[in-house]
Amino acid sequence: MMTATNTPTEAPQQSGIVESELLDMLQTLINAHCGLSAIHHLLDEAKTMPEIRTRFAQWEADQREHNA
């Protein structure tokens, strides 16, 4: 008789949320004294990790431009 196991299926890394990477991004926003609006902008309607990475990269570019 086969028994069901509760092992989670792994989502592909390219589209699944990578918790440690997301935490690093959020910590970066916090360290830069950004408010909830920056976090909301990062995550708003983003459904995949690549979308979040793109938004974060844009935020970083904006910060570099602002600080130059």
MIDOSE-1310 file (N, C-alpha, C; in nm, 2 decimals, decimal comma, always signed):
residues 68
mmta	+0,08/-0,12/+0,00/+0,00/+0,00/+0,00/+0,09/+0,12/+0,00; +0,06/+0,22/-0,09/+0,13/+0,34/-0,10/+0,08/+0,45/+0,00; +0,17/+0,52/+0,06/+0,12/+0,63/+0,15/+0,16/+0,76/+0,09; +0,08/+0,86/+0,11/+0,11/+0,99/+0,06/+0,21/+1,06/+0,15
tntp	+0,30/+1,13/+0,08/+0,40/+1,20/+0,16/+0,37/+1,35/+0,15; +0,42/+1,42/+0,24/+0,40/+1,57/+0,24/+0,52/+1,64/+0,19; +0,60/+1,59/+0,10/+0,71/+1,66/+0,05/+0,67/+1,76/-0,05; +0,72/+1,89/-0,03/+0,68/+1,99/-0,12/+0,75/+1,98/-0,25
teap	+0,68/+2,02/-0,35/+0,74/+2,02/-0,49/+0,82/+2,15/-0,50; +0,93/+2,14/-0,56/+1,02/+2,25/-0,57/+0,98/+2,34/-0,70; +0,96/+2,46/-0,68/+0,93/+2,55/-0,79/+1,06/+2,59/-0,86; +1,06/+2,61/-0,99/+1,18/+2,65/-1,06/+1,24/+2,78/-1,00
qqsg	+1,37/+2,78/-0,99/+1,44/+2,90/-0,92/+1,42/+3,02/-1,00; +1,40/+3,01/-1,13/+1,39/+3,14/-1,21/+1,26/+3,21/-1,19; +1,16/+3,14/-1,15/+1,03/+3,21/-1,13/+0,98/+3,21/-0,99; +1,03/+3,11/-0,91/+0,99/+3,10/-0,77/+1,06/+3,21/-0,69
ives	+0,99/+3,24/-0,58/+1,05/+3,34/-0,49/+1,17/+3,28/-0,41; +1,28/+3,35/-0,42/+1,40/+3,31/-0,35/+1,40/+3,39/-0,22; +1,36/+3,33/-0,11/+1,34/+3,40/+0,02/+1,46/+3,48/+0,06; +1,58/+3,42/+0,06/+1,70/+3,48/+0,10/+1,73/+3,61/+0,02
elld	+1,71/+3,60/-0,11/+1,74/+3,71/-0,20/+1,64/+3,82/-0,17; +1,51/+3,78/-0,16/+1,41/+3,88/-0,13/+1,44/+3,95/+0,01; +1,48/+3,88/+0,11/+1,51/+3,94/+0,23/+1,63/+4,04/+0,22; +1,73/+4,00/+0,14/+1,84/+4,09/+0,12/+1,79/+4,22/+0,05
mlqt	+1,70/+4,21/-0,04/+1,65/+4,33/-0,11/+1,57/+4,42/-0,01; +1,49/+4,35/+0,07/+1,41/+4,43/+0,16/+1,50/+4,50/+0,27; +1,60/+4,43/+0,31/+1,70/+4,48/+0,41/+1,77/+4,60/+0,35; +1,80/+4,59/+0,22/+1,87/+4,71/+0,15/+1,78/+4,83/+0,15
lina	+1,65/+4,81/+0,12/+1,55/+4,92/+0,12/+1,54/+4,98/+0,26; +1,54/+4,89/+0,36/+1,53/+4,94/+0,50/+1,65/+5,02/+0,54; +1,77/+4,97/+0,50/+1,90/+5,03/+0,54/+1,91/+5,17/+0,47; +1,84/+5,18/+0,35/+1,84/+5,31/+0,28/+1,74/+5,41/+0,33
hcgl	+1,67/+5,37/+0,44/+1,57/+5,45/+0,50/+1,45/+5,47/+0,41; +1,42/+5,37/+0,32/+1,31/+5,39/+0,23/+1,18/+5,34/+0,31; +1,07/+5,40/+0,27/+0,95/+5,37/+0,34/+0,87/+5,25/+0,28; +0,75/+5,24/+0,33/+0,67/+5,13/+0,28/+0,63/+5,15/+0,13
saih	+0,63/+5,27/+0,09/+0,60/+5,29/-0,06/+0,70/+5,23/-0,15; +0,83/+5,23/-0,11/+0,94/+5,16/-0,19/+0,92/+5,01/-0,18; +0,88/+4,96/-0,07/+0,86/+4,81/-0,06/+0,74/+4,78/-0,14; +0,63/+4,86/-0,13/+0,51/+4,84/-0,21/+0,54/+4,84/-0,36
hlld	+0,62/+4,94/-0,40/+0,66/+4,95/-0,54/+0,73/+4,82/-0,59; +0,82/+4,77/-0,50/+0,90/+4,66/-0,54/+0,81/+4,53/-0,56; +0,71/+4,52/-0,47/+0,64/+4,39/-0,47/+0,50/+4,41/-0,54; +0,45/+4,53/-0,57/+0,32/+4,55/-0,62/+0,30/+4,47/-0,75
eakt	+0,21/+4,38/-0,75/+0,18/+4,30/-0,87/+0,29/+4,22/-0,93; +0,40/+4,21/-0,87/+0,51/+4,13/-0,91/+0,48/+3,98/-0,88; +0,48/+3,90/-0,98/+0,44/+3,76/-0,96/+0,56/+3,66/-0,96; +0,67/+3,71/-1,01/+0,79/+3,62/-1,02/+0,91/+3,69/-0,97
mpei	+1,01/+3,61/-0,94/+1,14/+3,67/-0,89/+1,21/+3,75/-0,99; +1,20/+3,71/-1,12/+1,26/+3,80/-1,22/+1,20/+3,94/-1,23; +1,07/+3,95/-1,21/+1,00/+4,08/-1,20/+1,05/+4,16/-1,08; +1,07/+4,10/-0,97/+1,11/+4,16/-0,85/+1,26/+4,21/-0,87
rtrf	+1,34/+4,12/-0,93/+1,48/+4,16/-0,96/+1,49/+4,28/-1,05; +1,40/+4,29/-1,15/+1,40/+4,40/-1,24/+1,37/+4,53/-1,17; +1,26/+4,52/-1,09/+1,22/+4,64/-1,01/+1,33/+4,69/-0,92; +1,40/+4,59/-0,85/+1,50/+4,62/-0,76/+1,62/+4,68/-0,83
aqwe	+1,66/+4,63/-0,94/+1,77/+4,68/-1,02/+1,74/+4,83/-1,06; +1,61/+4,85/-1,10/+1,57/+4,99/-1,14/+1,58/+5,08/-1,02; +1,54/+5,03/-0,90/+1,55/+5,12/-0,78/+1,70/+5,15/-0,75; +1,79/+5,05/-0,76/+1,93/+5,07/-0,74/+1,98/+5,17/-0,84
adqr	+1,95/+5,16/-0,96/+1,99/+5,26/-1,06/+1,94/+5,40/-1,03; +1,82/+5,41/-0,99/+1,76/+5,54/-0,95/+1,84/+5,60/-0,83; +1,88/+5,51/-0,73/+1,95/+5,56/-0,61/+2,09/+5,61/-0,65; +2,16/+5,53/-0,74/+2,29/+5,58/-0,79/+2,28/+5,71/-0,86
ehna	+2,18/+5,73/-0,94/+2,16/+5,85/-1,02/+2,13/+5,97/-0,92; +2,05/+5,94/-0,82/+2,01/+6,04/-0,72/+2,13/+6,08/-0,63; +2,22/+5,99/-0,60/+2,33/+6,01/-0,52/+2,45/+6,07/-0,60; +2,45/+6,07/-0,73/+2,56/+6,12/-0,81/+2,57/+6,27/-0,81
